[in-house]
Amino acid sequence: MARATAVVLLLAALCTTTASAAVVERTFNVILSAPFFAIRRPFVASLHVLFSVKLYVRLWLQWFASRVLVNQVGGMGISQLCMNSVIYTVNQQMPGPTIEVTEGDTLVVHVINRTPYPLSMHWHGIFQLHSGWADGANMITQCPIPPSDKFTYVFTITGQEGTLWWHAHASMLRATIHGALIIKPRSGRYPFPTPHGEIPILLGEWWNRNVDDVETDGLLTGLGPAISDAFTINGSPGDLAPCGGAGMFEAEVEPGKTYLLRIVNAAVNAELFFKIAGHAFTVVAADASYTNPYDTDVVVIAPGQTVDALMTASAAPGRYYMAAHAFESKTVSNPPPFDAAMATAVLRYRGVPENGAPAAMPALPPYTDVVTTGRFYWSMTGLVRPGDPVVPKTVDHSMVVGFGLEQAACAPEQSKCQQFAVVASMNRRSFLFPDEVSLLEALFRGVPDVYSEDFPGSPPAAPAARKATSVRKVNFGDVVEVVLQNEAYSAALGAENHPIHLHGFNFFVLAQGLGRFDPKMKSTYNLVNPQVRNTVAVAAGGWTVIRFTANNPGMWFMHCHLDAHLPLGLAMVFEVLNGPAPNLLPPPPRGYPKCH
């Protein structure tokens, strides 16, 4: 009762002090649910998802057939790819519920964990200014929410507009626990023509097995998780997959109208190509930062990234497939298998029968098309408007962070390991998660021996990676420049694209290239209108230069957003010290989870 009263008083205070903004409150039940989820999809004024009575009855029959499995294991029953599976979702939906807010609003989300797994919820790309406790990075900013417990995330969204997303930040559970987070401009105006409608498109990855078991097996073998069984568009692999999925996504458009596609790559371990037959795009934002208009007929998107793209319904009225498949970037001559499946959905013009002529299929780029990928990632520039942050000209910390995968001896606990295990590192430090207290609480309370402040500013001449909970300490307001150097430490493993995500900040992408970074490249930096990102795909064997201002005290995670690489150690943390008031790390909120 006291906790409920405190929340009510907090909301009242926020409403009083920010009269022009709103308090948006949501409840996330991560829980077993009925098969209604299989036919629930994002809905906007210009968007209709159509299902026949026959399909609806079939889904119920399939769910009842899987009910015994659900009762035994817990989770949620769904039939896809010719088999029944058990998954965990938020509020009976996959993707989970879309949260829509306006810049300046305060978001309050009550997360109730009814799964058997400890988990936290990360608000990917949100700055969390003075609210680092709500970032949701497991064991970095909080201990996970225990099973049968709950935690309320409260934060204000300041200075951000566009498409972000939320997802579970524990194990591979984010494969089915994720959703879009849409931030509308407070002015009500976009820096591009107002679209007729908006269509959220969440690209995902599907395993027939329990994803926690998939990750556990990957750790026991030492080789990482098995490849996925399918990709999905808004929760379904589409009608070309074996036995299809639970209701293929279909969007209805009007001829001549322009739509804003809000595209999120929620896949766990795969970069993706995305196209719509007969249609082209104009990219206008990436990672909730506006770009200069960039015309393309294909979107390339790494896990964690978002792309906002305008699409005009200018083709002949008909049915057109949306399609997505993997971009495979590994550089070894004999790469391991990857998921070569293609996910599909349908774009249908209004008035065209649902079961009319076959839909046209787009020609996706080849799986290994590095030219198309590089052109897309490297061609965009940022839209600079009056009042927008500009690239800081002076640098306080100039770092080189080399990262990649290498082979190591099997650990005793890796009972299924043969020959070698895979280890990942940044500057030869393979990140070791703390297990008794989160890094943020250790910083706030001065808990000793939880982490060291010796993360190196350049790759050391070390023969192999070592496990360490190592952070890089910077002062409030310091400008940090990082050369992200993608390494091939092992000839057998080679290199691959790594999407590097920084929590708590956007960063300017000053330059990108292949091979080894040369300091002479500084003359090529874009200091005028670079891309602004929170997740950047660093090319296999290549480099990327980022720069950001450490203007928020706390512990901020920087890691590869391929979940296969996170438990292997491809991560580090920036410790940002307090600045002058009011730039101080506040105390943890009521109900802050404790480690057990």
N, C-alpha and C positions, 0 to 999 in steps of 0.2 A: 504494500500500500504506500509506504514511504517513497519507494522508487518511482511508482506511478505518479505520485504528487510532485516529485522533483522534475519529472519529464514535463508535466503540464505547466509548472512554473517556468521552466526553461523555454518552452514554446511561447508562452505568454510574453516573456521578456524579449524574445527574438522578434515577435510581431510588433512590439512596442517600439523597439529601437531601429527596426528596419521597415518602416511603414510602406516603402515603395516595393519591397520584396515580399516573398511569400515563404511560408514554411510548408514544405512538401513532405508528407509522412507516408511511409509504406511499411508493410509487414511482409517479411520473407519467411515462409515456412519451407524449410528444406526437409521434405517428408515423402513418405509413400502416398501415392495418389491414384485416382481412377483414370481410365484411359481417355478421359475427356481431353487430356493434354495433347493427345495425338492429333486433334483436329483444331487446336487453338493456334492462331498465328497473329502476327502484328496486323492491326487494322487501322487504315487511315482513310480519309474521305474518298480518295481515288483508288482504293485498294479493296479487292474482294477475293476471298478464298472460297472456292466452291467445292462441295462434296455431295455425292449422291447418297440416297438412302441405303443403297446396296453396300457402299463402302463403309458407311457408318455401322451397319449391322455386322459386317465382316470384322471391323476393328473390335467390337465388343466381344464377338465370339473368340477372336484370337486372344484377347485379354483374359477372358475367363479360363482359356486353356492354359495360360501361364500363371494363374492365380496360386497354384500350389507352390510354384517356385518362389513367388513373391512372399508368401507366408513363411517360407523356410529361411529366406535370406534377408528380407526387408528390402525396401527400395520401391521402385515403380515398374510395373509390367508394361512392356511394349513389344510389338512384333514388327521386326524389320529384317530384311535380307534372309527370309525363309526360316527364321527362328525367333523364339521368344527370349527376351533379355530383361534384366532387372537394372534399372538406373535410378539415380537420384536427381531430383529437379527442384526448382523453386516454384511454389504455388501451382503445381500440376502442369507446368508449361516447359516446353523445350523448343526454341530458346525460352529463357525465363522472361518475366515481365519487363517491358520497356519502361524505363523511367524518363519522364519528360519534365524538365525544369527550365527556368529562365535564369540567365546570368544574374547573380546576386542573391538567388534564393538559398535558403538553408534546407538541406536534405536530412531527414531523420528516417533511418531504416532500422526496424526491429528485426534482427535475424534470430530465428528460433531453429536450433539444430536438432532435428529429430532423426538424424542418421546415426549409425554406429561409429562414425569417424569424427575425430576432432577436425575442425575447419575454421577458416577465417574468410572474410569477404573483402576483396580488393576492388577499389574504384579506380580503374586503370586510366591514368592520365590526369586525375584530379590533383591540383597542387597541394591540397591539405594545408593551406596557410594557417598556422597556429592550431592545427588539428591533426598533428602527426599520429596521434593515438588511433585515429580512424582510418589510417591508410590500409590496414588489413594485411600487411605482409607478414606471413606466418613466421614467428620467432624473431622477426626484425623489429616490427612496431607493436606486436602483441603476441601473447600466447594464444593458441587456437581456442575456439569456443568448444567446450567439451560436449559430448553427446548428452541430450536431454537438458541442455542449458541454452542460454540466450545472451545476446549482447546488442546494445543499441548504438549504431554509428550515427554521429551528428557532425555535420560539417557544412560550411558555407562555400558556395561555388563563386569564386571571385575572378574576374578578368578572363573568363573562358567562354567560348561559343563553339558549337559544332557537335560532332559525333564522337563520343567516347563509349566506354562499356564497363561492365562490372563482371567479376568472375570469382569463383572460389580460388583461394590461394593455399591449397593443401593437397598434396598428392596430385593425381591426374583428374581429380573430381571436376575440374573446370570444363572437361569435355562435355558435360551435360548441365553444369551449373554456371550459367552465364546469360547475359542479356545486354541490350543496348541502353546507353545513358545519353539522352539527347538534350543539349543545352541550347535554348533559343536566345537570340539577342534581345536585350532589354528594350532596345529601340523598336523592335519588331521588324527591322529592315536588315536584309542581307546585302553584302557588297556585290551582288549579282542579281539579275532579274528574278523576281519572286516566282518560284515554281508553282504549277497548278496543284501538285500534290507531292508527298514524300513517301518513299518506299524503303523501309529498313530491310537490309539483306545481311543476314549473319551466316557466314560460311563456317562450317564446323567439320568435325572429324568423329568417326563412329567406330567403336569396337563392339563386337558381339559379346565379349567377355566383360566381367566387372573390371573397370579401369584401375581400381586399386590393386587387384590381383595382377593386372598387366604390369603395373609399375613394380610391384614386389618381385615378380619373376625377373624383370629386367635388372633389378639390383642383385638378385641371387646369381644370375648368370654372369653379371658384370658387363653385359653388352648393351644394356638399355632396353626399353620396352619394345615389344613386337610391333610391327607396322599395323596400321589401322585397317579395318575391313571396308570402309567406305568414307567418302566425304559427303557433306550435307549442305543444303541451302535451306535456311529457316527450319532445320530439324529433320528434313527428309532427304534421302539420297536421290529421290526422283523415280520416274517410271521406267528408266532404262536399267536400273539396278536389278539383280535377281530378286524376284518376288516384290520388287518395289519397296516402298517405305510407308510410313503412317501418314498418308495424305500429302501428295506432292504440292508444293507451294505454287500458287498461281496468282499473278497480278493482272488486273484489268486496267487498261489505259484508254484515253480518248485520242483520236487522231489529231495531230497538230499541237497537242499540249506538251509542256515540258515538265519533267519530274526530277526531283532530287533523290538520287539513290544514296542511302546512308549505308555504306558497305563496311562490315567489320570482319576481320579474320580472327575468328574464335577457335580455329583449329589448334590442336595441341602441339603438333610437331611438323607442320608442313606449310611452306610458302605456296601460294596458289595463283594461277591465272584465272581471270573471270572475264567472260564475254557474253554479249547478247546478240544473237543472229540478226543481221540487217540493221543494227543500230550502233551509233558511236557515242562517246562520252566527252564531256568537258569537265575535267577535274577542277574543283574550286576550293577544296580544303583537304588537309591530311592531318590526322591526329588532332582534330579540333583546332587547327590553325589554318587560316585562309591562305590560298595560293593564288598566284597569277593564273588566269585560265590556261589550262593545258589540254589540248585536244588529243584524243587517242581512241582506238577501237578496242583496247584491251587494258584491263586493270591488273597490275601485279601487286600483291599484298602479302606481307609477312605476318606471322602470328603476333597478335598484339596491336597491329596497326589498324587504322580506319582511313577510309577514303570517301569523301563526299563528291559525287559526280552528277552533273546535269545530263539528262537524256531526253531528247525530243522524240515523240512518237511520230516519226516522219515516214515510216515504211508503209507499204501497201497494207491495208487492214488484213489481219491474219493472226496466226499463232507462231510465236518465236521462242525457241529454247534459250533460257539462261543456262550457262554451263561453267563449271569450274573443275580444274584438275591441277595436279601438283607441278611445281617447278622443282626439279631435282638438281641440286647444285654441287654434289660431291665430286671431287677432282680425281679420285683414284680411277685407275684404268678398268678395274673390275668392281664397280660399286655394289653394295649389298642391295637386296630387293627393296622396293619402295611401293607405296600404294599408288597404283596406276589407274584407280577408278575415276570415273567422272560423275559429278553430281549435276543434276538437272532440275530446273523449274521452268515455268512457262509464263511468258508475257503475252497476254491476249487482248486484242483490240475490242472495244465495246461493240456489241452487235454481232461479233463472230461467234458461231456456236462453240460450246465447250468441247464437244467431241467432233469438231469439223475436220478440215483437212489436216494432215500431219504437220506438226510444227517444224519450221526450218531450224537447222542445226548450225551453230557457228563453228568456224575452223579455229580451234584453240592452238596456240603455239606449241611446238614440240616440248616435251618435258624438260629438256636440257637447254632451252633457248636462252643463253646468257646475254645475247645481243638485245633482245626485246626487254629482258629484265633490267639490264643496265640502263637502257634508254629511258625506261619509265622511272626508275629510281633516281637517276641523276639529272633528268631534264627539268624537273619542277623547280620553281623559285617561289619565295614567299611574297605575299601581298603585304606591303607596308602602308599602313594608314596612319593619319595623324594621331599621335598619342600611343601608338604601339611601341613595345620595347624595341630598342635598336641594339645592334651587336656592340658589346662593350669592347673598347679599343685596347685597354690595358689588361694584362693577364697576371694573376697572382700565383697560380699553380699551373705549371705546364707539365703535363704527364704523358707518358707513352704506356699504354696498357696492351700487352700482347696476350692473346688468349687462343685456346684451341684444345684439341683432344689428343691424348697419348695413351700408350699401353702401359699397364702396370701389372705387378704380380697379383694373383687372386688373393683376396682377403679371407681370413678363416671363416667369417660368417657367410661368404658367398658360396653356398653349398652346391650350386649348379654351375659354378665357374669352371671352364676348361681352358688351358693354355694361358689366357691373359684376361684382365679386366680393363675397361675403359675409364680413364680419369680425365676430368676437365679442370682447367685452371685459368686464372687471370694473374699475369706476372708471377707465374709459378706457384701461386697460392691457390690451393683447391679449397673452396670455401666450406667451412665446417659450421653447421647451424648449432647455436647453443641449445641446451635442452632443459635448463632450469629456470631461466628468466629471459625475456626478450631483450634485445640490444637497447631498445629505447628506454625500457624501465631501468636497465643497468646504468645507462647514462644519467637518467634523471635522479636515481637514488644513490649513485656512486657505488654500485655493487662491484667489488674487485674481482679480478681473475675471470671475467666473462669474455673479454676480447682484448686484443692488443691494438695499439695505434701505429703499427709499423708497416702498413701496406705500402710497398715500394712505388716510387714515382716513375720507374722504368723497369723493363724486364731484367731481372738479375741473371748472372751467369751461373744458374743452378742446373745440375744435371737432370733433375726431375722435380715434379710438383710435390709439394707437401701440404698436408691438411692443416688449416689454420683458420681461426675466426679473427680476421685481420681487417681493420678499417683504416680509411684515410681521413685524418682530422683536418678540417679547414675552418677558418673564422667566418663569422657571419658577414655577408657582403663580399666575400672573396670571389673573384672571377676564376673559374676553372676551365682550362682547355685540355682536352684529352684526345690523343691520337689512338684510335682503336685499331690495333694491328692484328689481323686474322692470320694465325700461324698454322702451318702443317707440321706438328711436332713428330708425327709418325707417318712413315711412308705407306704403311698399310691402311691407316685411317684417312690420310689426306686432309683436305680442308673442305669446308662447306660454308654456305651463307649462314651467318648468325644474326638474328634480330636482337639487338641489344636495347633493353628497356631501362630507363632511369626513372625511379619513383620520385614524386614530389616536385619535379621541375620539367619544363620544356627546355630544349637546347637548340642552338643554331647549328645546322649542318653546314660547315664552312667549305668542305671539299671532300671528294671521294675519288678513289683510284684503285688500280690493280698493282700487284707486286708490293715491294717494300716502300714505306713512306720515306721520302727524302726531305730534309728541312728546306731544300730549295723550293718545295711545293708551296711554301707559305705565300709565295708571290701570286699564286693562283686562287687564294682564298676569296670567297664571295663574302665581302663584309657589308654589302649594300642590301641585298634582298635574298638571303639564303632561306632554304626551307627551315621551318620550325617544327620539331618533332618531339615525341616522347619515346619513340621506338624506331631504330634505324637498322636496316638490313646491311650488314657489313659483308662485302663480297668475299667469296672463297679466295683465300690468298691475297686479299686486298686490304684497304685501309679506309677509314673515315675519320674526319676531324670534327669534333663537337666542342661547343663552348657554352657555358651557362654561368649564371650568377647565383651563388649559394645564399639566397635571401630568406631561408626558412630553417630555423633550428630544428634538429632532430637527427634521426638515423635513416638514411635514404639508400635503398637497395638499388644496385645496378647489376643486371643479370641477363643471361640469354633467355629469350622467351620461347625457345624450344624446350618444352617441359622435360624432354629426355635428358637435357644437359644440366638442368638445375640441381638435381640430387647428386650429380657427378662433380659438382663444385664450380661451375662456370658462373661465378658471381663475386661481387665485392660490395662494400658499403662505404658511403660518405658520411662521416660524423660532422655535422654542422653545429658549431657552438652558438650559444646565446649571443644575441646582439643587444643594443641598448633597448630599454623598454619603449614600446610594448613588444619588441621582438624577442620574447622569452618563451621557452618551452613551457606550456602550462602543465599543471599536475594531471595525472591520468583521470579519466572520467569515472563516475560511479558505475560499478558493475564491470570494470575492466577485468578481462579474464586472467586468471592465474594459472601457471603451469602446475600440472598434477603428476 
